[in-house]
Amino acid sequence: AGFVAVDVCGTIFKVLAAQVKARPETLLARLMADAPTGEPLHVDADPDRFRCILDWYRFGQIHAPSGVSVEGLLEEAKRFDLPEQIVVNGVWRSTGESLASKVGLDVMETVLAKWPRFGRFFEDLLERVSTHFTVVAQTAHLQGGLAPGSQEAEENWDIPPYVIPLWGDEGWLDPANIPSATRARVLALKLEERGFLCEFTEVELLVFLPFRLAGECDPGPPGGEEGEDFEGEEEEAEIEGNKNGSGTSDAQRP
């Protein structure tokens, strides 16, 4: 008694009506007030995000698990007429337009506007990336494969990424197109818009297919022992490098 069935794209939720009706300004409360008694509500939403929305009705705040996009969740919260300021994962967030997102888009637009012939450069790059992964597929039956980077990828049980060299002994390798870290970052973001995954090394941009295992997508607990050990090793290596006079200054790298 007191529960209402909510059908969210085929997933059924049992919602305590009193909790929802206590927030009459929200969309879900209005839908519930207008629904015939005993009939389930039908809501067009992402079930995983909707589950988080229900947390707000219960607890006044939202916990977003690692598999749920916080930005997407904020969009859903706005659509359901939740307050403009809500707590997500212990942090106050706004369901209004993100200033950081707006500034980021302005930065990308400005960089691309001052990048002559970016369209041609990017289309040529996409063709090279596609050709690389075609070669990977066609040589997968051979031991180790034949595509560049196959040996290292085999050691990591991964598909060899496409490698974009950025920096060499003489500085930027393609200064006409990528003369700065900002342009390199914008290029990586444009590639990810097309569905690829990107990672930077100190001197390269690696382009991966979006084939990640579930365990590889889990960032793990922050501040774990492994991270602390790694930080300690970095400090020891830096001290050792300074002793030997072999330290590398920031001016030598991008």
Secondary structure as UniProt FT lines:
FT   STRAND          3..8
FT   TURN            9..10
FT   STRAND          11..16
FT   HELIX           17..21
FT   TURN            24..25
FT   HELIX           27..34
FT   TURN            37..38
FT   STRAND          41..43
FT   HELIX           47..59
FT   TURN            66..67
FT   HELIX           70..79
FT   TURN            80..81
FT   STRAND          85..88
FT   TURN            89..90
FT   STRAND          91..94
FT   HELIX           99..113
FT   TURN            116..117
FT   HELIX           118..138
FT   TURN            139..141
FT   TURN            143..144
FT   TURN            148..149
FT   HELIX           150..155
FT   TURN            156..157
FT   STRAND          162..165
FT   STRAND          167..168
FT   TURN            169..170
FT   STRAND          171..172
FT   TURN            175..177
FT   HELIX           181..193
FT   TURN            194..195
FT   STRAND          197..200
FT   STRAND          204..208
FT   HELIX           214..217
FT   TURN            222..223
FT   HELIX           225..244
FT   HELIX           250..252
//
